[in-house]
Amino acid sequence: MVCPVCGEPLDLEGYEAGDLLDCEACGAVLHLLSDGTLEVVEVPGEEKEPLWGLEAFGKGEEVVLRFSGGTLEEVRLLKAELLEALGRLEEGVGGEPPREAEDEPNLEPDYLTVHVGTDQGPLVLRRILFPGARDLLEFTLPSGSLYELPFRQVLAALRPVLL
């Protein structure tokens, strides 16, 4: 297992799900989840720079997601629905579970999908789970536009707005 912040190898021997641990290389505080993955709790000295390509603003019960990548697009949806969808993807519960190991190597990325209703139509969230590749989250907007961002960075950027 490697630190999701700096990529340094971590020794998880003696740690159990729910434990907090510190990365000795970068000082990040990490939470060991029940599925064996690590969640970033705190990064020392982090300036909370916005995630490039995605901004989020809370407006009462709703959140406005603003995507930029040449053009500017906004989607408005309920905070609770987005929080629940991200939670499902984090837990590994979605519309298309990862495929089982087969006789032939699976060259297609495995993914989980969750659909969320917005003011403009369905927003599709797809977490790409390809072994050895970056953990990515794709947003397919009601307009058909596709945005691909690092999953853990999206969680870190959206949690303060959603909670």
Beta strands, then each sheet from edge to edge (+ up, - down):
strand 1: 20-22
strand 2: 29-32
strand 3: 38-42
strand 4: 54-59
strand 5: 62-68
strand 6: 72-78
strand 7: 111-117
strand 8: 122-128
strand 9: 136-140
strand 10: 146-150
sheet 1: 1+ 2- 3+
sheet 2: 4+ 5- 6+
sheet 3: 7+ 8- 9+ 10-
end
